[in-house]
Amino acid sequence: MKRTSILALFFLAFVFNSCGGKNKIVGEWTLMDIDYTEHLKNIDPILKESFIDAMDRQSANILNKTFFKFEEPDVFTITSPKFDGTIATNLGRWAMNDAKDSIVIENGELESYAVFYTEDNTLLFHSGEKPFRILTLVKK
């Protein structure tokens, strides 16, 4: 499975070649918010409250304490606290398309996001797959 993911990432890196000029995404970013509003529309009302409670607990642990680092040409690092209080750092790879409006991140599994730049120092990552969410990242 991991070999398939890595092969898929290299294929996507070829397809999503980010050539020319410095990419705005390169650098370190802090996770400031996770919006699950869209995902909540698809959750059974009986489970919704427990899902919101679980996400609030997780968010309190990771928001403003989770860091995404994108390096050229394709190195991705995420640093985040774990529930036991230790810090986890995981390495992966990333690739963007030529328009620089979508990204694929391989960090144990493949994730893809539409990318929106709201200001010079703020990114929004919109997932197109479950769980539907919007990540807000602010440049360090």
N, C-alpha and C positions, 0 to 999 in steps of 0.2 A: 504494500500500500504506500509506504513512504517513498519507494523508488518511483512509483507511478506519479506521486505528487511532485517529486523533484523533476521528473521528465516533463510533466505538464507545465511547471514553472519555467523551465528553460524554453519550451515551445512558446509560452506566453511572452517571455522576455524578448524573443525574436519578433513576435507579432506586435507587442506593445513597446517597441523600441523607442526610447525617449532620447532622440538625437537632437543636436543643436542646442545652444545656449544653456545656461545653468537652470536647473530645474528648481522651482520655488519650494518644492517639498523637501529638498535636501536640508538637513539640520535636525535639531532636537525640538520635540513638541511635547507639551504637557496635556494629558487628558483632563478636560475641564467638565465635560458633561456627557451623559449617555441618555438619549431620548428614545424611549420605547413606546411612544404614543401609538405608532402604526401597528406595532406588534400586539398591543393590548386590544385592538379591535378584533383580533382573531382568537382571543382566549375566552374560554368558557367563563361566564360571569361568576360561577361558584369558585373557580380557581384564581380569578383576577386579584382579589385582595391579598392572598398569600404570595402571588407572584410579585406584586408591588412591594410588599414587606421585604421579601428576599432581595429584590433589586435595590431597595433603599439601604439595607444593611451592607450589601456588596459595594454600592456606590460610596458610602461613607468610608469604606476601607481603601478604595482605589482612586477616587477622584482627587486631582491635584497632587497625587503621589505616584502616578503611572506615567512613564516617559517613553515616547516613541522616538527612535533615532533612525533617519534615512540617510545612508551614505552612498556616494557614487562608487561603482556603477550600479550595485544592486544589493548592498548589505543592509539588513534591517535588524534592529535590536529593540526589544521591549523590556523595560525594567518596571516591576510592579511589586507591591507588598502582597504577601500571602497572609492567610487568616491566622497563622501562628506567629505573625510578627516579623518573620524573616523577609528578605528581599530576594525575588527571583529575577534573573536576567536570562532571556531567551534570544537566540540568534535565528535569523531567517533571511529571506530574500524578498525583494520587491521589484515590480516593473510597472511602468505607466505606458499608456498609449501615446501616439504622436500629439494628439490634441491636449494631452495632460489633464484630461477630465475624468479618467478612471484609472484605478490602481488595483493590482493583484498583489496580495501579500501571502507568502508561504512561511508559516511558522508552526510546523507540525501538521497543519492542514491548510488548504487554499481558501482564502477569503477574498472577495472582490467588493469594491466600493466605487460609487460615483463620487468624484471629488469636486467640491465647491470652495472657492477662495472668497471669503466674505470681506476680508480686509487683508492688508499686507501680512499680518501675523496670525490670522485665524483660518483654520481649515474645517470644513464639514465633510465627514465621510458618511455617505448614505449607503446602507447595505441593501442589496436587492434580493436577499435570501433570508430565510428564517434563521434566527430571530431578527425581524426587521428592526433596525435601529439607526440612529444618527449619532455619530461620535463628534464631539467638538474638541478640536485640538488648538492650542495656542503656542506659538513659537517661543522658545526659551530665549 
